[in-house]
């Protein structure tokens, strides 16, 4: 008989002594998500954002760009696409924040009519994840 099979297995999991950013900055992260909800007018009855509206509205972009320092402080974001690529659209930052906060983001390519002109754009549906992991 092999001796390894008889000995009990040890738990090799390393425990953290300090809390993660998700635990430590929980309130600040919720505040940032609430600010994004206000910027994009996301609430209980409206959870849809159109890419054409995002690209046209420079005020939304400037408000999100102004939050970058607080996002870097409160989120573990070194692997997010926005910070890894120099030419990323600011909405990739928004999507990463929502995903980290437990939201699901669904996208669909659609045609919308604006000013009697048909525009091909992307529709984003942002919904709070109701299933806890």
GIQUI-V526234 format. One record per residue. N is the residue number from 1. RES is the residue in one small letter. D_FIRST is the distance of its C-alpha to the first C-alpha in Angstrom with 2 decimals. Layout:
# GIQUI-V526234
((N/RES/D_FIRST) (N/RES/D_FIRST))
This chain:
# GIQUI-V526234
((1/x/0.00) (2/x/3.72) (3/x/6.31) (4/x/8.79) (5/x/7.90) (6/x/8.33) (7/x/11.45) (8/x/14.61) (9/x/16.35) (10/x/19.55) (11/x/22.78) (12/x/24.10) (13/x/27.42) (14/x/30.41) (15/x/33.13) (16/x/36.79) (17/x/39.09) (18/x/42.23) (19/x/43.30) (20/x/43.50) (21/x/46.94) (22/x/46.57) (23/x/46.20) (24/x/48.64) (25/x/51.45) (26/x/51.21) (27/x/54.93) (28/x/56.11) (29/x/54.09) (30/x/55.61) (31/x/59.03) (32/x/58.55) (33/x/57.50) (34/x/60.56) (35/x/62.77) (36/x/61.43) (37/x/62.15) (38/x/65.68) (39/x/66.17) (40/x/65.10) (41/x/66.59) (42/x/63.32) (43/x/63.56) (44/x/62.78) (45/x/65.26) (46/x/64.95) (47/x/61.66) (48/x/62.86) (49/x/63.64) (50/x/65.22) (51/x/64.58) (52/x/68.28) (53/x/69.24) (54/x/66.74) (55/x/68.05) (56/x/71.69) (57/x/71.37) (58/x/71.19) (59/x/71.38) (60/x/67.93) (61/x/66.57) (62/x/68.19) (63/x/66.85) (64/x/63.27) (65/x/63.68) (66/x/65.01) (67/x/61.77) (68/x/59.52) (69/x/59.41) (70/x/58.36) (71/x/55.75) (72/x/54.21) (73/x/54.16) (74/x/52.67) (75/x/50.29) (76/x/47.31) (77/x/49.07) (78/x/48.19) (79/x/46.56) (80/x/49.37) (81/x/51.35) (82/x/54.65) (83/x/53.68) (84/x/51.86) (85/x/54.71) (86/x/58.24) (87/x/60.05) (88/x/58.25) (89/x/60.41) (90/x/60.54) (91/x/59.42) (92/x/55.92) (93/x/55.84) (94/x/57.03) (95/x/54.36) (96/x/51.62) (97/x/52.99) (98/x/53.13) (99/x/49.59) (100/x/48.26) (101/x/50.22) (102/x/48.63) (103/x/51.33) (104/x/50.95) (105/x/53.36) (106/x/54.36) (107/x/56.72) (108/x/58.98) (109/x/61.61) (110/x/64.97) (111/x/68.70) (112/x/70.95) (113/x/74.71) (114/x/76.22) (115/x/79.95) (116/x/80.45) (117/x/77.91) (118/x/74.64) (119/x/71.69) (120/x/68.15) (121/x/65.79) (122/x/62.44) (123/x/62.14) (124/x/59.45) (125/x/58.41) (126/x/56.83) (127/x/55.13) (128/x/53.17) (129/x/49.57) (130/x/49.35) (131/x/45.60) (132/x/43.70) (133/x/40.33))
